[in-house]
Amino acid sequence: MHEVSGRDEIRQVVALAQKLSGGLDVKVYDVVVTFGPQTGTARVELTASMSSGKQEGFTAQEFALQLVKREGAWLIQRAESVKTLRR
């Protein structure tokens, strides 16, 4: 798995996904924010569903984000997908 880092790289990945899929629709659900013991840190857990214009159905994935507050803005420091159990 390739680690994506930085705004420019994220933009490139999204642009490629849109080009290949005919568009990308992302929705975020079940957001839980836990502020860290250190000022200016937080953990966010969420579920994202993604669908594209060229494929039927959608994909859902859970994510865990580590946020840090810099100069008054919350920035994603780390993002990782969470493995879920399947029946």
C-alpha positions as CSV (number, residue, x, y, z in Angstrom):
1,M,0.0,0.0,0.0
2,H,1.3,3.5,-0.9
3,E,1.2,6.1,1.8
4,V,-0.2,9.4,0.6
5,S,1.2,12.5,2.2
6,G,0.5,16.2,1.7
7,R,-2.2,18.2,0.0
8,D,-0.7,18.0,-3.5
9,E,-0.5,14.2,-3.4
10,I,-4.0,13.9,-2.1
11,R,-5.3,16.2,-4.9
12,Q,-3.5,14.0,-7.5
13,V,-5.0,10.8,-6.1
14,V,-8.5,12.3,-6.1
15,A,-8.1,13.7,-9.7
16,L,-7.0,10.3,-10.9
17,A,-9.9,8.6,-9.2
18,Q,-12.3,11.0,-10.8
19,K,-10.8,10.5,-14.2
20,L,-10.9,6.7,-14.0
21,S,-14.3,6.5,-12.4
22,G,-16.3,9.2,-14.1
23,G,-16.7,11.2,-10.9
24,L,-16.5,10.3,-7.2
25,D,-19.1,10.9,-4.5
26,V,-17.9,10.7,-0.9
27,K,-20.2,10.9,2.1
28,V,-19.1,10.8,5.7
29,Y,-21.1,9.2,8.6
30,D,-20.8,8.3,12.3
31,V,-18.2,10.9,13.1
32,V,-16.7,10.6,16.6
33,V,-14.2,13.2,17.9
34,T,-12.1,12.5,20.9
35,F,-9.8,15.3,22.1
36,G,-6.3,14.2,23.2
37,P,-4.7,14.8,26.5
38,Q,-2.4,17.4,24.9
39,T,-3.9,20.7,23.8
40,G,-4.4,20.8,20.1
41,T,-4.7,17.1,19.4
42,A,-7.7,15.0,18.5
43,R,-8.6,11.6,17.1
44,V,-11.5,11.3,14.7
45,E,-13.2,8.0,13.8
46,L,-15.7,8.0,10.9
47,T,-17.3,5.9,8.2
48,A,-17.0,7.1,4.6
49,S,-19.1,5.7,1.7
50,M,-17.8,6.2,-1.9
51,S,-19.5,5.7,-5.2
52,S,-18.5,6.5,-8.7
53,G,-20.3,7.4,-11.8
54,K,-19.2,4.3,-13.8
55,Q,-19.9,1.6,-11.2
56,E,-23.1,0.3,-9.6
57,G,-23.3,0.4,-5.8
58,F,-20.9,1.9,-3.3
59,T,-18.0,1.1,-1.0
60,A,-17.9,1.9,2.7
61,Q,-14.8,2.1,4.8
62,E,-14.0,3.1,8.4
63,F,-11.2,5.5,9.0
64,A,-9.2,6.8,12.0
65,L,-7.7,10.3,11.7
66,Q,-5.1,11.9,13.9
67,L,-5.6,15.7,14.0
68,V,-3.3,18.5,15.2
69,K,-4.2,22.2,15.6
70,R,-1.7,24.5,14.0
71,E,-2.2,28.3,13.8
72,G,-5.9,27.9,14.6
73,A,-6.6,25.3,11.9
74,W,-7.2,21.6,12.5
75,L,-5.0,19.6,10.1
76,I,-5.0,15.8,9.4
77,Q,-1.6,14.5,10.7
78,R,-2.3,10.9,9.9
79,A,-5.1,8.9,8.3
80,E,-5.5,5.2,8.2
81,S,-8.2,2.8,7.2
82,V,-9.6,0.5,9.9
83,K,-10.1,-3.2,9.2
84,T,-13.7,-4.3,9.8
85,L,-15.0,-7.7,10.5
86,R,-17.0,-9.4,7.8
87,R,-19.5,-12.2,8.2
